[in-house]
Amino acid sequence: MFDFLDSGQYDLLGAFWVTVQLTLYSAVGSLIWGTVLAGMRVSPVPLMRAFGTAYVNLVRNTPLTLLIIGSSLGLYQTLTINLGGDTSKETGFRLAVLALTAYTGTFVCEALRSGINTVPVGQAEAARALGLSFFQVLTLIVLPQAFRAVIAPLANVLIALTKNTTVASAIGVAEAALLMKEMIENEADALFAVFGIFALGFCLLTLPTGLLLGWVAKRVAVKR
């Protein structure tokens, strides 16, 4: 049933490694961008609040496939922006990371904003009474507690991101979903075996992440 794996025709580990790289780079970018967006959404500056709200509502409700294909057609093919990639393969990977970051950052933002709302208002007021600026209050008082409160929701976002990397195959990024499509076309007689292999692969990527971050969430939860 699994004889096709011994032929050397398919680089299964390489495809999943690309998926892991997409997830890691996009997760770091999403965490940074989502934190910036969350700061904008609670900012006292109306223009920043308006931008953060409009961006989150617009991008979060846009299909990820449209964002990834749009980044390829708009940035690379129309504007010839290759993000420093030497080949079309590298450029496709970087465009996929950019689109995944732009999309997933909105979910990180909303998770963080819910964590910010769990911080007692009195703490922020006391910090402002001591003369701290908004940026200092946010980074020194509010965000450290907010992150501790939303580790479990952020774990769900990370798991969703891992699965969303399959959309990168739409612009030819050689990750697991693209290889699965190729194997389904070439190994039609082993369809269930192919599905089982990739289902197991994604379970091995997502289940340990959920269990680990769930344990961390319990360990660092803010006691109120």
C-alpha positions in Angstrom: 0.0 0.0 0.0 2.9 2.4 0.8 5.2 1.1 -1.9 5.2 4.5 -3.7 7.1 6.0 -0.7 10.1 3.8 -1.4 10.5 5.0 -5.0 12.2 8.2 -4.0 9.9 10.2 -6.3 8.3 12.2 -3.4 10.2 14.3 -0.9 7.7 13.9 1.9 9.9 15.2 4.7 11.0 18.2 2.5 7.4 19.2 1.9 6.5 19.1 5.6 9.7 21.0 6.4 8.5 23.8 4.1 5.2 23.7 5.9 7.0 24.1 9.2 9.1 27.0 7.9 6.0 28.7 6.6 4.4 28.3 10.0 7.3 29.5 12.0 8.1 32.6 9.9 4.4 33.5 9.7 3.9 32.9 13.4 6.7 35.3 14.4 5.5 37.9 11.9 1.8 37.5 13.0 2.8 37.9 16.6 4.6 41.2 16.0 2.0 42.6 13.6 -0.9 41.5 15.7 0.6 43.1 18.8 1.0 46.4 16.9 -2.6 46.2 15.7 -3.8 45.5 19.2 -1.9 48.6 20.4 -3.6 50.6 17.7 -7.1 49.3 18.6 -6.7 50.5 22.2 -4.8 53.6 21.4 -6.1 57.0 22.6 -5.4 58.4 19.1 -8.6 58.2 17.0 -6.8 57.8 13.7 -4.8 54.8 14.9 -8.0 53.2 16.4 -9.8 53.7 13.1 -7.0 52.2 11.1 -6.7 49.2 13.4 -10.4 48.6 13.4 -10.7 49.0 9.6 -7.7 46.7 8.9 -8.8 43.9 11.2 -12.4 43.9 9.9 -11.4 44.1 6.3 -8.5 41.6 6.2 -10.0 39.1 8.7 -13.1 38.8 6.5 -11.1 38.4 3.2 -10.5 34.8 2.1 -6.9 33.8 2.6 -6.7 32.3 -0.9 -7.5 35.8 -2.3 -4.8 37.4 -0.2 -2.1 34.9 -1.3 -3.0 35.0 -4.9 -3.4 38.8 -4.8 0.1 39.1 -3.3 1.5 37.0 -6.1 -0.4 38.8 -8.9 -0.3 42.3 -7.4 3.2 42.5 -5.9 5.2 40.1 -7.9 3.7 39.9 -11.4 2.4 43.5 -11.6 4.7 45.6 -9.5 7.7 43.2 -9.8 8.3 43.2 -6.1 10.2 40.0 -5.3 10.9 40.7 -1.6 14.6 39.9 -2.1 14.0 36.4 -3.6 16.5 35.3 -6.2 14.2 32.7 -7.8 10.4 32.5 -8.3 10.4 29.7 -5.7 11.9 31.9 -3.0 9.7 34.8 -4.0 6.6 32.6 -3.8 7.6 31.4 -0.3 8.2 35.0 0.9 4.9 36.2 -0.6 3.1 33.4 1.2 4.7 34.4 4.5 3.7 38.0 3.9 0.0 37.1 3.2 -0.2 34.6 6.1 1.3 37.3 8.4 -1.2 39.9 7.2 -4.1 37.6 7.7 -3.2 35.8 10.9 -2.1 39.0 12.6 -5.7 40.1 12.7 -6.6 37.0 14.8 -3.6 37.6 17.1 -4.8 41.2 17.5 -8.3 40.2 18.6 -7.0 37.5 21.0 -4.6 40.1 22.5 -7.4 42.7 22.7 -9.5 40.2 24.7 -6.5 39.7 27.0 -6.0 43.5 27.4 -9.7 43.7 28.5 -8.9 41.2 31.4 -6.4 43.6 33.0 -8.1 45.6 35.7 -8.6 49.2 34.7 -7.2 50.4 38.0 -3.7 49.2 37.1 -3.6 51.3 34.0 -5.0 54.3 35.9 -2.4 53.9 38.7 0.4 53.7 36.1 -0.8 56.8 34.4 -1.0 58.5 37.8 2.7 57.7 38.3 3.5 59.6 35.1 3.9 56.7 32.7 3.0 57.3 29.0 0.5 55.3 27.1 3.3 53.3 25.4 4.9 52.5 28.8 1.6 51.5 30.4 0.9 49.2 27.4 4.3 47.6 27.2 5.2 47.4 30.9 1.8 46.9 32.6 -0.9 45.7 30.3 0.7 43.5 27.6 2.7 41.2 29.9 -0.5 40.3 31.7 -2.5 40.1 28.5 -0.1 37.6 26.9 -0.3 35.4 29.9 -4.1 35.4 29.7 -4.4 34.5 26.0 -1.8 31.8 25.5 -4.5 29.2 24.9 -6.3 31.3 22.3 -3.0 32.1 20.6 -2.3 28.3 20.5 -5.6 27.9 18.6 -4.4 30.7 16.2 -1.1 28.9 15.7 -2.8 25.6 15.0 -5.1 27.3 12.5 -2.0 29.0 10.9 -0.4 25.6 10.5 -3.4 24.3 8.6 -3.8 27.5 6.6 -0.3 27.1 5.1 -1.9 24.6 2.7 -3.3 27.6 0.8 0.2 28.6 -0.2 0.1 25.8 -2.8 -2.1 28.1 -4.8 1.0 30.1 -5.9 3.2 27.0 -6.2 4.9 26.9 -2.8 6.2 23.3 -2.5 4.6 22.6 0.9 2.7 19.5 2.0 -0.6 20.3 0.3 1.0 20.7 -3.1 2.8 17.4 -2.7 -0.4 15.7 -1.6 -2.1 17.0 -4.8 0.7 15.5 -6.9 0.5 12.2 -5.1 -3.3 12.0 -5.5 -2.9 12.5 -9.2 -0.1 9.9 -9.6 -1.2 7.4 -7.0 -5.0 7.1 -7.5 -5.0 3.5 -6.4 -3.6 4.5 -3.0 -5.9 7.4 -2.3 -6.7 6.6 1.3 -3.1 5.9 2.1 -2.1 9.3 0.8 -4.8 11.0 2.8 -3.8 9.0 5.9 -0.1 10.0 5.5 -0.8 13.7 5.3 -3.5 13.6 8.0 -1.0 12.0 10.3 1.6 14.5 9.4 -0.6 17.5 10.3 -1.7 15.8 13.5 2.0 15.4 14.5 2.5 19.1 13.8 -0.6 20.5 15.6 -1.4 18.1 18.5 1.9 18.6 20.4 1.6 22.3 19.9 -1.8 22.4 21.4 -0.8 20.2 24.3 2.4 22.1 25.1 0.8 25.6 24.9 -2.2 24.4 26.9 0.2 23.3 29.7 2.1 26.6 29.5 -1.2 28.5 29.7 -2.1 26.8 32.9 1.4 27.4 34.4 1.5 31.1 33.7 -2.1 32.0 34.1 -2.7 35.2 36.1 -4.2 34.4 39.4 -7.0 36.9 40.2 
